[in-house]
Amino acid sequence: MDEAQPLNLVMPGRSLPASSGWSWVKGGWTLFTAAPLMWIVFIVVLVICSVVFNFVPILGSLAWQVLSPVIGAGLVIGCRSLETSGELELEHLFAGFKTNFANLLILGALYVLGGLLILGIMIAFVGTSIVMAALNGDADALMQVFVITTPLLVGGLVCVILAGLLLAAYWFAPALVVMHGVAPVKAMQASLGATFRNVGPFLVYGLVMFFFLIVAVIPFGLGMLVWIPVMVASCYLSYRGVFTEGA
């Protein structure tokens, strides 16, 4: 696995023009086309690993989520390799287990705890039975929603806002931890602040990626084999634009 030149960290992160959101998408496509077959291999391997973990009820799913920034960090390293004219190798997928592994695990634990807290808030608003019905796809139980419309709407709105904040705090964090050794909590704080300073680019980025997501799911979902790598690579490029300088 080739070693790229280290990048200089720019804290607390730049504020970019809205057009940067489209640049991230275009750059993500370029990184995908640099090694399309290996990207698809990555997706297949990750799907298999996810299925294996989910054979263990609840704990397996939680463990996989805790490991998500470790996997994400490896993808960041792989994107850096492609960006510097290197190869994308299967080894990159597990590079996060070798670089700042402990902090990446802590980051994953914080992310999962945040998700559980949001779930707890939702349960407090609408009750355990409705939340479990939604998670299990129980249509009959979900009919009870019409009886508790107000708490559902309030709880849903609160949780959507909190979930957005959690995602914003996580977006840049794996890259900051693995590439610069930033502590997990500080990385999440920096990610949250940088996201707020770049609402314009993220709005453009979100709309464009949502449109392509709709297109991707039309051909039996096969387009996701392209959409997911482009999303991963564009996430990396958003980190590059906001937090780094250097080639």
N, C-alpha and C positions, 0 to 999 in steps of 0.2 A: 504494500500500500504506500503510494507516494506521499511524502510530506510536503505540504504547501507552505509558503512563507506565512509567518504569523501576521495577523491583522491588528491594526491599532484600534483600540476601543475608544469610542467617543461617547462620553457620558455627560448629561443624562439622555442623550439621543437627539438627533436633528428633527426639525419640523420640515416636512417635504411638501411640495405642491401636489394638488389632487391628481395631476397627470401621472404621478409616480405609481399609482395603483395599477394603471394599465401597463406601465413599464414592467412591473413585477410579473404580471401575467405573461407578457411577451417573453421576458427573460426565462420564466419557468418553462415555457414551451421550448425554448432554445436548449435548455439543460436536459429536457426530456428527449429531444431528438438527437442529442449527443450520444445517448445509450439507451434506446427504447426497449430493447430486449431485456437488458439487465434490470431496468425499472419494473418491467412486468414480472420478472422473476422475484423481485423484492415483494411485490404485492401478493403474489401466490404464496411465498414463504410466510409472510405476515398473517395471511388468512388462515393458513394451516396452524400456525402457532396460536392464533386466537381461538380456533376451534378446540385445540388440545387443552388450553387453559380453561375454557368454559365447560369442559367435561366435569370439572370440580365445581359444584354449585356454590355460588356467592363468593367464596374465598378465591376461586380460580379467576373469576372476573375482576375482583378487586386487585389481585396480584398482577394481572395483565395491565390494568390501568396504572398501577404504581410503576410498572416497567416502561410505560409509554414514553416518558421523556428520555429514558436510556436508549430506546430504539430511535426516537426522534433525533437525539444527539448524533447517533451514527449516521443518520441520513444527512444531517448538516455537514458532517465531515465528508461524506460522499459528494455532496453538492460542491463543496469547496474544491475537491479534487477535479471534478468536471470543469469548474470555472477556470482552473489553472491549467487546462488542457491535459489533465491526467485521466485515469481510467476510473470507471465506477465498478467496484468489485464487491463480491458477496461479503467480504470481510468488513466492508464499511457498515453493513447492516448491524453488526455487533460491536462496532468500535466504541460505543458508549460504555460497554462493560469494562473497557480498559482505560478510559480517560474520565476523571472526576466522577467515578461511578457512585461513590457514597453520596455526594451532593445531588446527583441526578435522582437517586432513590428518594432522598429527602424531598426534592421537588415533586416527584410523583406522589409521595404520601400527602404533601400539602394540597396538591390538586384534587386528590381523591377525598380528603377531608372536607375541602370546600364543596365538592359535589354532594357529599353526604349531608352537609349542613343545609344546602339548598333543598335537598329531598326532605329533610326534617321540617323545614319551614313549610313546604308544600303540604306535608302530612298534617301539620298544625292547622292549616287553613281548611283542608277539605276532608281530612280523615284518612286513616290507613287503608280502608277498603277500596276507596276510589283510586288512590295512587297505585295500589297493587293491581287493581283491575286494568288500569292504563298500561302498566308495565307488562301484564300478561295478555293484553288484547281481549279482555272479557267484555264483549259488547253489551250483554244484559246488565252487568253491574254498572257499566258506564251510563246507563239510562238514568241512574240516580243523579247524574250531574244536573239534570233539569230541575231537581228539587233544591240544589244548593248552588244556584247560578252565581249569586253575589260573592260568596267566599271563594268559589272557583276562579272567578275573574280576577279578584283582588290577589289571591294567592298566585295565580298564574302570572300576573303582571309583575309582582314582586320577584318571583323566581326567574322570570325571563331577564329582568334587569340584573339580578345577582349573577345569573349564568353568563351574561354578557361581560360583566366585570371580571368574573373568574377567567373567562377565555382571554380577555385583554391582558390580564396579569400573567397568563401562561404563554401567550403567543411567542414572545421573543426569549422567554426564560431558558429553555433548553440550550439554545445557541449561546446565550451569555454564559451559562454555566460551563459548557463543554469547551468553548473556544477561548474563554477568558478567565475561567476559574472564579466567576462571580458567585458569591454565596446565594443559596436558594431564595431566601426571603428578599434579599436586596435585588436579585434578578427579577423577581415577580413585581416588586415595587417599581423598578426601572421600566419593565415591560408595560405596566399599567399606565405610568406617566407618559411614556412615549406613544402609546396608543391614543391617549387623549389629545396629544399634540399633533396627531396625524389623522384626525377624523376624516378629512377630505380624501386622502389616498385610500383609506380603508373603505369609505363609502363607495368609491369608484371600483375598487378591487372586489368588494362584496357583490355588487350588482353584476359585474362582468362574470365572476365565477359562478354566481347563481344561474345566470343565463346558460353558461356552458354546462352546468350540472344538469339542467333540464334536457339539453341536447344529448348529454352523455348517457342518460338513463333510457332514452328512446329505443336504441337498438339492443333490447334485452339486457340493458345495463352494462354491455360490453365496453361502452365508452368510459366507464369508471376506471378501466385499466390505463387510460390516458389522463383522465381528470385528476385522479389521486396523485400521480407523480407530478403533474403540473402544479397542483396545489402545494405539495411539499416543497418543490423547488422554488416556487414563488414566495413561499413563507421564508425560505432561506434568503432570497434576494431582498425581501422587505427588511430583514435584520441587517443585511449588508448596507442597504441605503441609509437606514436610520442610525445604526450604532457603530459603523466602522469606516475607516479610511485606509487606503492602500490597495494595491493591485492583487 
